[in-house]
Amino acid sequence: MTDIEQQPETDDDLAARLAYEAGELLLALREQGEFSGRALGDEGDRRANALLMAALRDARPDDGILSEETRDTPERLGKRRVWIVDPVDGTREYGEGRPDWAVHVGLAVDGVASLGAVALPGMAGQRVLRSDQPLLRDPTTGRPRMVVSRSRPPVEADKAAAAIDAEIVPMGSAGAKAMAVVRGAAEIYLHSGGQHEWDSCAPVAVALGHGLHCSRLDGSPLRYNARDTYLPDLLICRPELAGPILDAIA
């Protein structure tokens, strides 16, 4: 057995591998054509969740798990390390054949989004963005772009956009929007009106790993592994834009 084979899989590598594998499963399911629309989204959620839950329980049996698609229990509340996953972030977009959906695999340690991976299977070649492998971003030039929900754009977005002269760009899933900022395809992701921990844990971990600002809309830190998983709002943006945006919506 080689030295490489003897090395245990790191948390970062585990998160990235599982996000990728779930994404491949979801692409294959969609390409089969057996399901479509809402039925495809439901079946994708079910199969991807089964893959992630089994793999995490096998690889990290002592850690807690919180998944959108598995019944929550109080057991995770006593754990320092909790994996927080969303098997298909943007189920509607996935079912509609759109590209703006994602797979989230994040790890919260002591309530902080410490590491994670977000797969973007709808992108050509399926990209996986990781908290431990930051990308180099070009300096901001021109008008800032603010990605918001295409179905529920927040009222705060108009205030923030007016304050900094930002262009508002509707987009699908939370992961796709957050990763647009990470990839440099946008400068701001602003959301209010309802999310849960699985919607943002992995994207926030990746964004923090890339040096971006991440907070609630009142500027307070985002906390995870709470009894109530509701986490209704967040701001992910380039650090230099955080102050003007938070002031505008205060």
N, C-alpha and C positions, 0 to 999 in steps of 0.2 A: 504493500500500500504506500502511495506517495505521500509527501508532506502535504500537498494540496488536498488530497482526499481526507487526510486526518483533521484538517481544519474545520471546526464547526461553522455552520452558516451564520453570518452576522444578522442582526435584526434588520439592518438596511438592505442586505441582499435578500433576506426572506420577504420583506415587504415588496420589493421590486419584482421578485420572481412571481409571487402570488398575484400581484396586480396584472402582470403580463399574462400569466396562465389563465386567469379569469377572463381577460380580454380576448384571448384566442378562442376560448370556449364560446364566448358570446358571438364572436364573428362567425364561427363555424355554424352555430345554431341559426343565425340569421340567414346565412347563405344556403342552408338546407331547404328553406322555404316551406317547412311544415307548419310554421306559425306565422302570424302577421299581426300588426297593430297591437292592441292591448294584450292579446293572448301571448304574443311574442315577448312583450315586456315582462309579463308575469312569469313565463317559463324561463326567461333569461335570469330574472331575479332569483328564482328557485334554484336553478342549476349552479349559477355562480356562487350563491351563498353556501350551498352544500360543499362546493370545492374549498372555499375559504375557511369555513368553520372546521372541516375535517383536517385541513392542513395546519391550521393554527393550533388546534388541540393536540395534534401529533407533535409539532415542532416546539411548542411552548406550553406544555401542559400546566404549568404553575401560574400562568398569566390569566387575567380576566379577558373576556371578549364582549364587545357590544356591537351588534349588527342590526341594521334596519330591518332585516328579514328574519330575525330569530327572536323569539319571545324573551324579553329582558327579565333578569332575576337580580335580587339584591347581592348575590355572591360577589359580583365585580367590585362593589363599593369597598370591600375590605382589601382590595389588591392595590399595590403601588403601580403595577404595570398593567395596562389594559389596552388591548388591541381594539380599535374602533374602525369598523369597515362599512362601506356602502357597496354592495356587489354590482349594482348598476345605478350610478348617479345620473339621472336624466332618463328614467325608464321610458317616458313618452318619446323623447328624441330617438332613443334606441329602437323602439317599436315602429317609429315612422321612417326609419332608414336614414336619419340625419347623422352628421358626423360629430355634433357637439354633445357628447355624453362621455362618461368616464367610469373608471373603477378606482375606488379609494381603499387603501390599506394604510392605516396610521397607528402609531403607538403613543399613548399618553402615559407619562410617568409623573406621579404625584400631581396629576391634574393639568399638566402642561403637554401640549402637542409637541413631542420630542423628536419624532422622526416619522417618515412616511414616504409613500410612493403613490403617484397618480398615473394610471394608464389612460391613454387617449386612443383607444382602438379604432375610432372612426377616422383618425388621421392616417395618411398613407404610410405604410410600414409600421404602424402602431408604435407611437412614442411613449416611453415611460419616464416621467420626471421624478427625480429623487431628491430628498432633503440633503443627502450627503454628497451630491454631485452638482454644485451650483453652475449655472450657465453664465457666460459673459454677456452682459447686455450693453447695447449701444447707449450713449447719452440721449436723454430726451430732447427731441427737436420738434418744433411745430406744436400744434394744438393737442393737448392731452386727450386720450380716448378712455371713456368710462364704460365698462361693460356692465349691463344690468339684465335682470330677468326679462325674457321676451314675453312672458305671460303676466308677470306682476311687477312692473317697474316701480321702484320705491319713490315716494314723494320727495324724500330727502335728496334723490339724485338731481332733481331740477335745481334745488338750492345750491348744491355743490357745483354743478356744472356751470351755473351762472356766475358763481364766485371766482372760478378759475378758467372760465371760457373753455370748458371741456365738451367734446363731442360724445353724445350718448349712443352706445352701440348695443342693441338687444342681442342676447345670445342664450343658448339653452342651459345646460346643467351648471351647477355650482362649480364642479371640478373644471369644466371647460372654461368657465369665466376666470377662475383663479389662475389657471395655467396660462391663459392668454396674457396675464400680467407677468407671470414668471417667464414666459417665452419672449416677452417684448412686443407682443401683438397688441397690447393695451397697456395703459399706465395705472388704471384704477379699476377695482371691483368693489362696488358698494351694494349692500343688500339689507333690506329690512322687511318685516312682515311674516317671518316664520321660517325657521330651519331647525334641524336637530344636530346633535353632536357629530353624527356620521356624515353630515353634509359638508362639514368644514375641517374636521380634525386632520386628515391627511393633506388636503390642500394647504392648510395653515402651516403644517410642519414643513412642507416643501417650500412655501413662500418664505418662511422664516430662514430656512437654510440658504435661500438665495438673497438674503439681506433686505427683504421687503418689510414694510410696516404692516402689522396685523393687530387689530383691536376690535372691540365693540364700537358702536357708533358714538358712545359717550366717552371714548378713549380708554376705557378700562380693559384689562387683559381678558383674553378668551380662556375660559377654564373648562376642563373636560372631566369625565367620569363623575358627574353629579347624579344625584338620585333622579332629578327631573332632567331629561335629556334635551329639553327645549332650549335652543340657543338662537334667538330670533334674528339677530343682526350682526353684521361684521363689515369691516373695511380692510381691504388688502390693496396696498398701493406703494408706489415709489416713496421712499422716506421723506423726500423734500416736499411732497404734496400733502402729507398727512395733516400738518398743522392748519393750512388754509381750509382743507375740507372739513376737519372737525370743528373749526371755528364757524364755518358757514352753516353747519347743521345743528349747532349747539342750541 
